[in-house]
């Protein structure tokens, strides 16, 4: 179900291919905390990640990440039925220079959930079933210099994860987006009550 599970601090995984998981290609979380703790100092670099094809890999995610002061860089995540690189409850991370290709119908390229002070930059995101990047109930994040091609929406700000916590004080700039003429598709969608964003 999980091809690579990381539950320790200061771990680097570099230069391997991961495929065939029917749940998660890489899952990063502190398993000593029953509610899912936050790790520190994890580096994922130069990985090639894909999940099993549906139905075995229905909603399979490439990388799921709960960490702080960590890095995901130069990874290629492709052909996931679910999200490609999902970070949640995470702060002060770099998600940089990755390639995301081909997510399923509900799959988001890089969803940022309940997270703060992360940098999502220099990524190439192509052909996502849902958003290229989603900031959901997330604050003080930087989304810049990404190339997003053929998403449903390019970048969305929302608060479905926690309706009492709005996606505010984020910066979105210098991204190149090419939409694919999908009905209801937006380049940047700032949803209701998402105030004080630039």
PEBEL-V443903 format. One record per backbone hydrogen bond with DSSP energy under -0.5 kcal/mol. CO is the residue of the C=O (numbers start at 1). NH is the residue of the N-H. If there is no record, write none. Layout:
BEGIN
[[CO NH] [CO NH]]
END
This chain:
BEGIN
[[1 23] [1 24] [4 27] [5 7] [6 29] [11 43] [13 45] [16 48] [18 50] [21 52] [23 61] [24 3] [25 4] [26 64] [27 6] [27 29] [28 66] [29 31] [30 33] [30 37] [32 34] [33 36] [37 30] [39 68] [40 10] [42 71] [43 13] [43 45] [44 73] [45 15] [47 49] [47 76] [48 18] [49 78] [50 21] [53 56] [53 57] [55 58] [57 60] [60 82] [61 25] [62 26] [63 86] [64 28] [65 88] [66 39] [67 91] [68 41] [69 41] [70 94] [71 44] [72 96] [73 46] [75 77] [75 99] [76 49] [76 78] [77 101] [79 51] [80 104] [83 62] [84 63] [85 87] [86 65] [87 113] [90 116] [91 69] [93 95] [93 119] [94 72] [94 96] [95 121] [96 74] [98 124] [99 77] [100 126] [101 79] [102 80] [104 107] [104 129] [107 130] [108 84] [109 85] [110 134] [111 87] [111 113] [112 136] [113 89] [115 139] [116 92] [118 120] [118 142] [119 95] [119 121] [120 144] [121 97] [123 125] [123 147] [124 100] [125 149] [126 102] [127 103] [130 152] [130 153] [131 109] [132 110] [133 156] [134 112] [134 136] [135 137] [135 158] [136 114] [139 117] [141 143] [141 171] [142 120] [142 144] [143 173] [144 122] [146 148] [146 176] [147 125] [147 149] [148 178] [149 127] [150 128] [151 180] [153 132] [154 132] [154 133] [155 189] [156 135] [157 191] [158 137] [162 165] [164 166] [166 168] [168 140] [170 198] [171 143] [173 145] [175 177] [176 148] [178 150] [182 185] [186 154] [187 155] [188 190] [189 157] [189 191] [191 194] [193 195] [195 169]]
END
